[in-house]
Amino acid sequence: MGGEEGDQFATALAAELPRLVHLAARLVRDPDEAEDCAQETIIGAWRRRDQLRNPAALAPWLRRSLVNRIIDRSRAHHDELDIDAVEADWRDDRYSVEPEQVLERAELVDELEDGLTRLPVIYRVPVILHDALGWTAAEIAQAMGAGLPATKQRLRRGRMMLVSALAEDEARRQASLAQPLRCWRARRQISAYLDDELDPATRAAVEGHLATCPTCPPLYASLVGVRASLGGLRDPDTVVEEAIAARIRVRLGEERSRPRGAGAG
């Protein structure tokens, strides 16, 4: 791809740049790292421009590349939550949270973002993309290169982990239950219940459980409230800081002037 086609591709990349930087800023808390990820994605796309056969697929191609780059760059932190431990808590009928305290934290941007950083990246990304940015599960699956069932499971687990992160250090409520639908069976369905994906019979069973269980309603209320707070992070009118976009455009210009086959230096 060269000459006029190369110019058109560079123009298309520049047009996608603001949305890409905005997405990176939502997925990566550190501004410098977000800028690096966006820049690397744009430069990588330019270097691999011959691989894109359908120009109309540029936007999803860039998004998929950015998401994978962020996942690849992420390293496990010592304070990340353990999904096995969190799921073990949610399997325990006695486990619950204080929804008022969870939602109070969720309403504070710093607290909410701190909670998100506690999630391993493969769970954090689906939660942000779905609940904060409004992506569908199918779009997330495509971007992450995962199957739809696996993506929905990651979303469910990520939501649970975020509530647990925000509730951490709060006393667990203990209760003795003898419900027709045991708590873990109901809690496994809550994410699909939130997204209105349950068949009528399962939905009725979950609602019946919520009506009588002493520990599940606070968890459900927290999931609903945290999801709503994540939706508050969605800001389609956000304007990318021009200095960031300008730096990446300069870098792209340097790549365009570099002879084909030349190293990155």
Helices and strands as residue ranges (DSSP letters): H 3-27, H 31-47, G 49-51, G 55-57, H 58-73, H 83-91, H 99-106, H 109-117, H 121-127, I 128-132, H 137-144, H 148-167, H 183-194, H 200-212, H 216-231, H 242-257
